[in-house]
Amino acid sequence: MTMTTTFESLTVDHELNPSPSQSEEILYPRPTGGRKPAKSARQLPVSDAPAAKRHGYFKSFDGTRLFYSIEGTGKPLIFCYGLVCSSLHWTYQIEHFKKNYQTIWFDYRGHQNSDCPTNLESLTIESIARDLGFLMDDLGIQDAVLFGHSMGVNVVLDFYRQHPKRVAGMILANGTAKRPFETAFKSNALDLGYGILQSVQNISPKVLSTLWKLQPKNPFTHMMVALGGFNPHLTSQEDIDLYVKQVSAMDPAILVQLMKNYRIYDATAWLHTIEVPSLIVAGEGDMMVPIEQQELLKQLIPDSRLEVIKHGSHCPQLDLPELFNLKVEGFLRELSY
């Protein structure tokens, strides 16, 4: 199954002006093409009207300028991606749900089109969740249904901790609430990998940056990413290659700093206080975040249910988008949202 990947340049139409170092033409890091969703009698009615689009910037609590994008109209759905990822991971959900909802995503501090904060220590789950609150304030959104994938699950959970009344429901895909590096690949390999990255960064940031940028040219990297994060029999090679390209274009110092915080994140002590409906989605073959971690989320979050995507990997929303979207549609109908 393949997909032709193209891009569109977007013109910012927000009152905040990009800094002189950046052009007003923003590279939209999400394919404009894609697989057409399979027709289903259970699909929500689709309007023939074109989905509205708006893109721009907002300033967060420390003045960091962050990029956001909106497509469609209706009740808001806000998408939060994973560790040093992009909106690519929500491509097929945004394309599908923008027909009936206002679909919103933002680039985290230091990611893609957003500015890097002056203080790298602010690259934390808590700060990104605070950024989400400032985005909602900027857009005049009181509450919304939040989507989180992988580390985005932790962003959504921490936003709930900060602002429980502003969350109408949660879709938590392939995430864990407790110290993710201790269980990834059912070992502590990522914890060891982080130690190596941190050591190289401390000794020679330039060396790490040079090695990091060579990733797109390394076929072994593409193979390992495909096997570890996707189902290569289902997710298009174009999506996988684009993901590797986007990650390698980032400053590895951002990854190291975020990993420092993400690896010790633990929400298990307060998950029992969550009072909004939550849909937990797991890929049957997820190696990055084993299914047991999503089962633990189901046990700890009171009003939640777990849906397992058969043949799904760490990215079931890319592997089998039609099935993933169908599960979400059912959840949204139950919320009367």
Secondary structure, DSSP 4 states (H G I P E B T S, - for coil): --------EEE--SSSPPPTTS-SEEE--S-S--PPPPP-TTSPP--SSPPPEEEEEEE-TTS-EEEEEEES-SSEEEEE--TT--GGGGHHHHHHHTTTSEEEEEPPTTSTTSPPPSSGGG-SHHHHHHHHHHHHHHHT---EEEEEETHHHHHHHHHHHH-GGGEEEEEEES--SB-GGGTGGGSSHHHHHHHHHHHHHHH-HHHHHHHHHTGGG-HHHHHHHHHHHS-TTTS-HHHHHHHHHHHHTS-HHHHHHHHHHHTT-B-TTTGGG--S-EEEEEETT-SSS-HHHHHHHHHHSSSEEEEEETT--S-HHHHSHHHHHHHHHHHHHHHT-
